[in-house]
Amino acid sequence: MESSELRILIVEDDPIIATDIKLLLRKEGLQVVGHAKNAIRAYDLLVSTSPNFIILDIHLGTGPTGIDVAEIIQNKYNLPYIFLTSFSDTDTLSAAQEQGPYGYLVKPFQEKTLLTTIAIAWSNYQRLATKNELNFDKLEANLTTQEKAICQLLFSGDSYKQICETLAISINTLKFHVKNIYSKLGVTGRAELTHKLLS
């Protein structure tokens, strides 16, 4: 990972966790451009600090959530981000997956896991930026035409909402297809899917 390339914004309401992350990243030579403890501050820092990578807590106390911030990041800035959360329940995971993060970590996490997740997410983002069309012939899985279309949109970084609008399908239909795609390709999430499609 080229540390000089990354300009990281941390969006985390717990000041102790935010400080720990900031110190870890700086120790590894990574640039932290700001810290927001809520969504409103995050929106301001997205404009004023021009980050190119965001570490985003899902639960930010009162007001808009990290999911809301992710939607803005996705639709307006198209930047890579990873989610942090203390919650690993199905509803939280499902809501997070719909936004299409490049990674997802449950607190508490190990320092090495955070650094590895950032490195993989950044690498996938950079490769996605230079690659538009996927070659499905190299995959051993037999994907349907609809599944290939969904893969392409997932690969492009579209949120579940955007994919549903593009393909004119319901969220439940999309979730059904995504579950089948992940099963056929032997992956557990978008980051693994992207890695598989790029390898």
C-alpha positions in Angstrom: 0.0 0.0 0.0 1.4 3.4 -1.0 1.0 5.3 2.2 1.5 8.6 0.4 -1.7 8.0 -1.7 -4.1 7.6 1.2 -5.9 10.5 2.8 -8.1 8.9 5.4 -11.1 10.4 7.2 -12.2 8.7 10.4 -15.9 8.9 11.3 -16.2 7.5 14.8 -18.2 8.8 17.8 -16.1 7.1 20.4 -13.1 9.4 21.0 -10.9 6.7 22.5 -11.4 4.4 19.5 -10.9 7.3 17.1 -7.7 8.3 18.8 -6.4 4.7 18.8 -7.2 4.4 15.0 -5.5 7.7 14.3 -2.4 6.8 16.2 -2.2 3.4 14.6 -2.6 4.8 11.1 0.0 7.5 11.7 2.4 5.0 13.1 2.1 3.0 9.9 2.8 6.2 7.8 -0.8 6.8 6.7 -2.2 10.3 6.5 -5.3 11.0 8.6 -6.9 14.2 7.3 -9.6 14.5 9.9 -11.9 13.0 12.5 -15.7 13.4 12.7 -17.7 12.3 15.7 -21.1 12.7 13.9 -22.6 12.7 10.4 -22.8 16.5 10.2 -19.1 17.0 10.9 -18.4 14.1 8.4 -20.2 16.0 5.7 -18.2 19.1 6.4 -14.9 17.2 6.4 -15.7 15.4 3.2 -15.7 18.8 1.5 -12.9 20.6 3.4 -10.3 17.8 3.7 -10.8 16.0 0.4 -10.2 12.5 1.7 -9.9 9.5 -0.6 -10.7 6.8 1.9 -13.1 6.8 4.9 -13.3 4.6 8.0 -16.9 4.8 9.0 -18.6 3.8 12.2 -22.2 2.7 11.6 -23.7 3.9 14.9 -22.9 7.6 15.5 -25.1 8.4 18.4 -28.1 10.7 17.7 -28.8 12.1 14.2 -27.9 10.5 10.9 -26.1 7.1 11.0 -23.0 5.9 9.3 -25.4 4.2 6.8 -26.7 7.7 5.9 -23.1 9.0 5.5 -22.2 6.0 3.4 -25.1 6.8 1.0 -23.7 10.4 0.5 -20.2 9.0 0.1 -21.4 6.5 -2.5 -23.7 8.8 -4.5 -21.8 12.1 -4.4 -18.1 11.3 -3.9 -17.8 7.6 -5.1 -15.0 7.0 -2.5 -14.0 3.7 -0.9 -14.9 3.2 2.7 -15.0 0.5 5.3 -17.6 0.1 8.1 -16.8 -0.3 11.8 -19.5 -1.4 14.2 -20.0 -2.9 17.6 -23.0 -4.7 16.2 -22.8 -7.9 14.2 -26.5 -8.8 14.1 -28.2 -9.7 10.8 -30.1 -6.4 10.5 -27.0 -4.3 10.9 -25.0 -6.5 8.5 -27.8 -6.4 5.9 -28.1 -2.6 6.1 -24.4 -2.3 5.7 -24.1 -4.6 2.8 -26.8 -2.7 0.9 -24.5 0.3 0.8 -21.6 -1.6 -0.8 -18.7 -1.0 1.6 -15.2 -2.2 0.7 -14.9 -3.8 4.1 -16.7 -4.4 7.4 -15.1 -4.8 10.8 -16.7 -5.7 14.1 -15.3 -3.9 17.2 -13.1 -4.7 18.9 -10.8 -5.6 16.1 -7.1 -6.3 15.9 -4.7 -3.6 14.5 -3.4 -5.9 11.8 -7.0 -6.7 10.7 -7.8 -3.0 10.3 -4.6 -2.4 8.3 -5.2 -5.4 6.1 -8.8 -4.4 5.5 -7.7 -0.9 4.5 -5.0 -2.3 2.2 -7.3 -4.7 0.4 -10.1 -2.2 0.1 -7.7 0.4 -1.4 -6.3 -2.1 -3.8 -9.7 -3.2 -5.0 -10.8 0.4 -5.4 -7.8 1.2 -7.5 -8.2 -1.8 -9.7 -11.9 -1.1 -10.1 -11.1 2.4 -11.3 -9.1 1.0 -14.2 -11.4 -1.9 -15.1 -14.9 -1.5 -16.5 -16.1 -4.7 -18.0 -15.8 -8.1 -16.4 -14.8 -11.3 -18.1 -17.1 -14.0 -16.7 -15.6 -16.8 -18.9 -12.8 -17.3 -16.4 -15.2 -18.1 -13.6 -16.1 -21.7 -13.1 -19.5 -20.8 -11.7 -22.5 -20.8 -14.0 -24.0 -17.4 -13.5 -27.3 -16.4 -15.1 -27.6 -13.2 -17.2 -29.3 -11.4 -14.3 -26.6 -12.5 -11.9 -23.8 -11.3 -14.3 -25.6 -7.9 -14.5 -25.8 -7.7 -10.7 -22.1 -8.7 -10.4 -21.1 -6.0 -12.8 -23.1 -3.4 -10.8 -21.7 -4.7 -7.4 -18.2 -4.6 -9.0 -18.8 -1.0 -10.1 -19.6 0.0 -6.5 -23.4 0.6 -6.8 -25.4 0.4 -3.7 -28.3 -2.1 -3.4 -30.7 0.8 -3.9 -29.0 1.9 -7.1 -28.9 -1.7 -8.4 -32.6 -2.1 -7.8 -33.4 1.1 -9.7 -31.1 0.1 -12.6 -32.5 -3.4 -13.0 -36.0 -2.5 -11.9 -36.1 -5.3 -9.3 -37.1 -5.3 -5.6 -34.7 -5.4 -2.8 -35.8 -8.9 -1.8 -35.2 -10.1 -5.4 -31.7 -8.5 -5.3 -30.9 -10.1 -2.0 -31.9 -13.5 -3.3 -29.7 -13.1 -6.4 -26.7 -11.8 -4.3 -27.0 -14.8 -2.0 -26.9 -17.1 -5.0 -24.0 -15.3 -6.5 -22.0 -15.4 -3.3 -22.8 -19.1 -2.9 -21.8 -20.0 -6.5 -18.6 -18.1 -6.3 -17.7 -19.2 -2.7 -17.5 -15.6 -1.3 -19.0 -14.0 1.7 -19.2 -10.4 0.8 -18.6 -7.7 -1.8 -14.9 -7.3 -1.0 -14.3 -11.0 -1.6 -16.4 -10.9 -4.7 -14.4 -8.0 -6.1 -11.2 -9.8 -5.3 -12.4 -12.9 -7.1 -13.6 -11.0 -10.1 -10.3 -9.2 -10.4 -8.0 -12.2 -9.9 
